[in-house]
Amino acid sequence: MHKRPAAMGSRWMPLFMAKKKEGVEEERPPDVVIITGLSGSGMSSATNAFEDLGYFCVDNLPTTMLQTFARLVLPGEERDARIERAALVMNIREGQFLSEFEEQLRTLRRQNLTVFVLFLEASDEVLARRFNETRRPHPADTGQGLVESIRAERMAMEDIRALANLIIDTSAHTVHTLRRLLVERFSPDMQGTPMRVQVLSFGHKYGSPGSMELLFDVRHLPNPYFVPELRDLSGHDRRVVQYLRGRPEVEETLHRFTELLEYLLPLYKREGKSYVTVGIGCTGGRHRSVMIANSLSRRLRRAGFEASVAHRDVKKAKRRAPRKASRGA
């Protein structure tokens, strides 16, 4: 049976360490991450995580192209054309990978680049289940069946595995937990990619938006539509804002919405969400929802979230035109 390290972190090497001129070490992300491992272990999911982190990603790069690609990452005269960080997927699908990768990696590390090898694997049972679920053929299958193909690839990849800086067993990982782990490890600022929050106002009379994580209904608030001098204005207008601000239930609603979101949004980020849409609905999408969405987005930004606001229906209820007198009157 194939033996794995007792602790996943035991293969973690400090290639994130870069020396300052004063000789003090500081952490920084690698210039090039090479994603490799066993087929079905999550390399595609890992690539998506690196794309979210701003890495330039290339899938199934030929081994012979590794040095050529490295020139695009190296600092040069044309700094605008330089790729700052790259993640390259290289695995057994490429014919020369097993025979040439070690020498190519050694050559690459002689240059002024920080190169990090990430190796993903999983148990035979998990890999077999994943291939059965996707109904994809195993790239190492030469007719011996799925289980034997997995074992053959594992043996063939042992030398590559020994070169890895980090080995992750994804058997117990979901797409979300694997992404979270990689974001925490490889984020350029070591804090993870920001989660973007959009606060969207809308009118229920026009239907609910199709894609929302959270929806708050504000039809319980006083409606400026029934105030004649406010009816034709919108929630952007300071007179509507002042009218709503003067009602204690409006401030209480904003306070409770903000408090709930400050609790929920970090949990969404922990689960790997890059975007969260918060819907704010009133009857027509013109007064209450607009004012609440604007106020809520400002409060979220002050709380440190990357929040924006959009208004779907604010322009749909136009100013009413005066009736024309009938000709026969």
N, C-alpha and C positions, 0 to 999 in steps of 0.2 A: 504494500500500500504506500502511496506517495505521502511523504511526511512534509508538513508545513512548519514554519517557525512557530514557537510557542506563543509569541506575542507579535501581533501585526506590526507594531512599531519597531521590532528588532531589526528590520531591514531599512529603517529610516536613516539615511546618511545626511550630514549637515551641508548639502550642496546649496542651501539657501543662504549660506553665510558669505558675506563679502566684506573684505577689509577696507576700512577707511584709510586715508593717508596717515592719520595719527596712530594707526595700528589697532584701533578699536573696532570690533566686529559688529556688524548690524545685519539684520535679516533683509533679504530681498528675494523676489521670485526669480526662477530660472529664465534664461533667454529662450531656451528650446526645451520643451517637454516632449519626449518620445513615449507615446502610448502604445503599449504592446500587451501581449498576454494570450490567453486561450480563447478560441472562438466561442462566442456566446457568453463571455464573462462580463460584458457591459462596456466595451470600447466605444460603441456609438453613443451611449448615454454619457460617458466621460467626455467625449468630444463636444457634445452639446453644452456641458458645464463649462468647458474651456472657452467655447464661443461666447457664452454669456459673460465671461470674465474679460473679454476683449482680446483673446488670443487669436492669431491668424491660424486657422486649422486646415490641414490637408489630410485627406483620408487615403490610405494605401499608397503612400509615397514610395516609388521604387528605391531600393537601397543605393543604386548607383547615382541617384539624384540628390543624395543627402548633402554632399559637399557643395554642389551647385546651389542648393537651397540655402545653405548656411551663409553664403555670401550676401544674401538678401537681409540677413539678420545682423551681420557684422556691421559695426559703425564704419561709415565711409564718408567720402566727400559729399555725396548726394544724400544728406540726412533725411530729406523729405520722402525719399523712395525707400527708406529702410523700414523693415518690419520689426517692430519693437519686441514683440513676444510671439512665439509660434508653438503650436501643438501639432505633432505629426503622428498619425496612426500608421504603424508598421507592424506587419504580422506575417503569419505563415502563408497567406494568400500570395505574397510576392515571392517568386521563384528563388531569388538569390538572397533572401533575407537570412536564412539560417547559416549559410556559408560565409557571408560577407559582413554581417552586421557588426560583429565585435571589432574588426579592423577599421570599419568606417567610423564607429563610435570612438575608438582610440584616436583616430586622426582628427575628428571633430573636437575632442577635448584638448588637443594641443593648441587650438586656436583660442582667441580671447572671448570664449563663450562659456556660459554656465549651462551645461546640458544635464537634464534630469530624465532618468528612465523610470517610467511608471509601469508596473506589471500587474495586470488583473487576472484573477483566476477564480475558480469556484469548484465545488465538489463534482464528481462524475454524475451523481444523481441529479443535481441542480442543472448542470449543463445539458444532460439528456432531456430533462423536462422542458427546458427553454427551447431546444431545437424541435421537440415534438409539438410544442404549442405554436411555434411560428411556421412549422412545416418547411423550413429551409434545409437544404442539404449541407452536411458538414464539409468544410473545404478539404479536410484530410481523408475523406471517405473514398477509398479505392475499391469498394465492394465488400468490405469486411463487416459492415454494419455500424450503427451509430456509436454504441458503447466502445467498441474496439477502436473506432476512429478517434474518439475523445482521448482514450488512453495513449494511442500512438502520438497524438499531437502533444500531450503532456510530456511524454518522454523526449520528443524532439525539441521541445522548448526549454529543457532543463538548463542548457548552457546560457540561453538568453535570460532566463529567470535569475541566474547567478549574477548577472550584470546590473540588476535592477537596484535603484536607490530606494524604492518603496514598493512593497508587494501588498495588494489589497485582495482579500478573499471576499468576493461579492455574494457568496451563497446566501447570507442573511440580509443582504441589502435590497432595498427597493430602489427604483429610479430616483426617488426624492432623497433618500438618505445618502445614496452614493453622491448625488450632486452636492448635497450640503457638506459632506466630508471634503470633496475636492475644492469647493469654493473656499472653505475655511483654510485649507492648506496652501492654495495657489493664488489667492486673490492678490493683485498687485499691491494693495495697501494693507494686506494681511487682515482685512476686516470683512471681506466678502462683498459680492456684487450688490449694489443698492436695489431695493424693491420699489417699483414705481406704483404709486397709488393715484387712480383717477376718480375724482368725485363727479358723478354725472347726474345732473338734474333732468327730470322728464315729467311729462303729464300722463297720468293713468288713462285719460280719455283717448290717448293716441297709442296705447299699448305699452307693455313693459319692455325695456331693452332685453335683447336676447342673452347677453353674456354678462352676468354680474356675480360676484362672490357674496356681496351683502346688499340688502335693500332696506331702506328706511322710509316709511310712509309718514309724511308730515301733514296729512289732511286733518289731523286733530288740532292744528294751529288756527288762529283767527285768519280769515281769508280777506285780503285787501280787495279782492274782486267786488265785494259787496259795499265798498266805500267808493262812492261815485267819483271823487277826485283822484282816486288811485287806480281805478279799474283799468284804464288804458296805459298805465305805466308798467314797468317790469320790476323784478326783484333786484335789478342793478341800481335803480333810482334811489337816491338817498331818502326821499320821502316815504317810499315803501319800507326801506330799511328802518327808518326811525319809527314808523308805525309798528312794525313787528318787534323791534327792540323794546318798545314800551310795554310789551306784554310779558309778564314774568314767566309764563309757560314756554316762551320762545327761548329765553336764556337757559332755562332748566333743561329743555330738550337738547340744546347745543352742548351743554355741559355733560349730559349723560351720553350723547353720541360720541363725543370726544373721548370720554373716559373709557367707553367700551372699545373704541378703535385702538386706543393706546395699549390696551390689553391684547386685542386680537391680532393686530398687524404683525407684531414680532413672531407670533405663532405661525402665521401664514409664511413668513420669510423662512422660518425654521424648516418648514415642509417643502422648501424649494420654489415657492411662488416668486416669479419675476414681476408679475403685474397683478394688481388687485383693483377691481372696479367696485366702487361703492355707489349704489343708486339712491337718489333722493327724489321721491315722487310726491307730487301734489295733484290736484285735479287736472289743471291745464298746463302745468310745467312753465308757468310764467312769473308767478309771484313768490310763493312760500318756498318752493323747492330751489329756486334760483338763489334767493337770499341765504337759505340754510347751506346750500352747497358752497357758495362763496366763503361764508364764515367758517365752515368746517374745514375747507382746504387750507385757509390761512392758519387755523389752529394746529392742524397737522404739520404744516411746515415749521411753525414755531416749536413744535415738539420734536423736530429732527427728521421727519419723514419727507421723502421726495414726492410731493403731492401736487397734482394739477387739477384743474376744474374744467368741465365742459357742460354745455347747456343744449340739450337736443331739441327742445320744443319752444324755447323762449320767443322765437319769431313767428310761431305759427298762428297765434291769436293776435291779429293785427287790429289797429285802431278801427273802430266802427265808423263807416262813412255815414253822413246824415242822409235820411231818407229824402228822395226826390218827391216833390208834390205831383200828384196825378194830374194828367192833362184835363180831366173833366171836372176838377175841383173848382 
